[in-house]
Structures are given as structure tokens and as C-alpha cells.
Amino acid sequence: MNTPTPAEKPTPSVRQQRRERTHAAIHQAALSLVIDKGLKGTTTEEIAEKAQVSPRTLFNYFAGKEDAVLGLRAPELTDEILQRDQTRGDTYIFERIAHLLIDILVHSVDGPTYPQIKELLSTYPELRFRMKTHHLTCENVLADFLRTVDWQTFSQRGRRGPIIFRTETDANQHGEHMVQAAICITTAILRYIDVTQGIPVGPQRDTLIREAVSTFRYLLREDTPTGLPSHGIP
């Protein structure tokens, strides 16, 4: 089956470009100050001054100092992420959902500075805690999306191709159980491939997720002999 080609990414408006520059300036200022002075030794006022913005502007972009250091954005399931998902229509459903969660995470974190952030995460418990709560927010965004899926109809179609959505009048029988189970499995997959070490990209990401899901599917089988699977078990 041919999969749809994602639409070309639109050029950001002048306002969007300006917001991106301001977001990056505040994040870079916070990151460099904390690297030099430590987390407790850095204030939001100093961050704003270094970024050449007002403290009020800083709080328009970030909830606090920790968010500015980490470069966090409000997680969202963008049209671009959904278009990318369409190209995975023939992919096993939990691989597909794992890709969705990773895309939400990637969109909400300033990726180019992650090597520096990773080092700070190992130093400051406050940043680790904030990143964990941020991950939970990303999971909630995905959960809200999965709640709109018509799982019964989608399953009847082999859970392949375009995702089928419920109408407003549909009864969502057992839907919440499906959503919670899907989130638990998906987060376990991400823990298994250890995204804390960095988000894999390209073919490596596809391979890691596919192998992780393969292992989980193997372990859930009751009719297989004891032993670990080799990579690639369907």
C-alpha cells in the first residue's frame, strides 16, 4: 500500500521566527549561566538580563528557571507530527505510538543543546524532577489523542492505515483502559531503549523501536519456550 507523502513544512511567519529567536536566546542564556554559576546561583533576573529581555517576557516563554535551562516548550501533537505518522500506516501499532510519543518529546525540548542538558540532569535533582514531570505531560498529550481513536473500528481494519477517530456520539466502551494500557506499554518501550541517553534518529530509531516492540511481544506470548528472542522476531 502506498503511504501518503507528508505536506511540505510551511515557512514560519515573521512573528513565529521572532518567537523562536527569543525562546532560543532565553534558553541559551539560562543554560550558560547555570553551567558557569550553578542552578542555585542563577536567578531569573540574571537570565532575562543576559538574554536582553524583560523578566515578564521570560515568564511568557517559560514557567520558571528550570524550564528555561531545559529549553522546554508546551508539548503538543502538531500537524507535522500527525503527517509523519501517516507514513507509518503499515507499521505495527505500538511502534507507531512509540514514534508519536518520541516526536512529541522532541518537539517540546531544544534538541541541539541536549548534550549539555544531559550533563546538568546528572548534577541537579531539581532538573531531573522537572524533566520527569515534563515527560508525564507529554504522555498526557498522547493519551488525549488516543482517547479520540475508534479502537473497535480501527482494530477491525487490522490496526493499519489511517487511524479511525470516534464521532462525538460514539460510546467509548473500555476506551480508557485501552488508552492507559497503551501509554504504559509505550513508556516502557522508551525506557527500554533508554531515551535519556539521547533520542535516536533516522533508521537507528526505527530499528531500536522495532526490536524493543518485538521483545515485548515475545515476552507477552504464553505459548513460547523460555528464552530470549533474537532481534527481528515478529
C-alpha positions, -999 to 999 in steps of 0.1 A, spaced: 0 0 0 13 34 -9 16 58 21 9 95 18 37 119 15 38 145 43 30 180 32 59 204 28 66 222 61 53 257 58 77 286 62 73 302 97 58 336 98 79 366 108 62 365 142 70 328 147 106 334 137 109 362 162 94 340 190 118 312 181 148 336 184 135 349 217 129 314 230 164 303 220 180 334 234 164 329 269 173 292 268 209 298 258 213 325 285 199 302 312 220 273 301 252 292 300 246 309 334 238 276 351 269 260 336 290 289 349 273 297 383 252 267 392 215 263 394 210 279 428 235 307 419 215 318 389 183 340 391 156 346 365 166 383 366 201 374 355 188 351 328 165 379 315 193 404 315 217 381 296 190 373 271 182 411 267 145 406 276 124 417 305 116 392 333 80 394 322 89 382 287 109 354 302 78 341 321 58 344 289 81 318 274 90 296 304 72 286 336 104 291 356 142 289 357 143 251 354 122 252 322 144 279 307 175 259 314 160 228 298 145 247 269 111 232 274 80 240 253 44 231 259 40 196 244 16 193 215 7 169 188 14 191 157 1 187 122 36 179 112 38 150 137 5 136 125 16 138 89 47 119 98 25 93 115 6 88 82 37 75 66 38 47 92 4 34 83 18 -1 77 38 -1 110 28 -22 140 6 -1 162 29 1 193 59 10 171 37 38 157 26 50 191 62 50 204 72 72 175 43 96 183 55 99 219 91 105 208 80 131 183 60 149 210 91 148 233 115 160 206 92 189 196 90 200 232 127 201 240 155 221 225 174 192 209 207 208 198 216 216 235 207 182 248 243 170 254 248 200 278 214 194 294 221 157 299 252 166 320 232 191 341 205 165 347 230 142 363 241 171 386 208 187 397 179 167 411 156 196 405 162 194 368 157 156 367 124 160 386 112 188 362 121 166 332 102 137 346 71 159 351 75 172 316 76 137 302 43 130 321 28 160 304 39 146 270 23 113 279 -9 131 287 -9 148 253 -6 114 237 -33 99 259 -57 127 250 -51 119 213 -55 81 218 -89 88 235 -102 101 202 -94 68 184 -122 45 175 -104 14 186 -131 -11 177 -133 1 140 -95 6 138 -89 -30 151 -114 -44 126 -92 -29 99 -61 -46 113 -49 -15 131 -32 -4 99 -35 25 77 -52 58 87 -62 60 123 -100 59 127 -115 85 150 -146 84 171 -175 107 164 -189 129 192 -218 105 197 -197 73 198 -197 53 230 -161 48 242 -165 14 257 -134 2 275 -116 31 257 -99 44 289 -85 10 297 -71 8 262 -55 43 265 -39 37 299 -25 3 288 -12 18 256 6 46 275 21 21 300 34 -1 271 47 29 252 66 44 281 81 10 289 94 9 253 110 43 256 126 32 289 139 0 273 156 19 245 168 45 271 159 78 255 176 95 284 209 88 266 196 108 237 168 105 211 178 81 183 171 94 148 165 80 113 169 43 106 185 37 140 154 49 157 132 27 136 154 -3 144 156 3 181 118 7 184 111 -23 162 134 -45 182 121 -33 215 85 -39 205 95 -74 192 110 -83 225 79 -71 244 56 -90 221 77 -121 226 75 -119 264 37 -115 263 33 -148 245 23 -177 267 29 -205 241 66 -199 235 95 -217 251 116 -200 277 145 -179 264 153 -145 250 143 -137 214 168 -128 187 162 -94 171 136 -93 145 111 -118 159 77 -106 146 
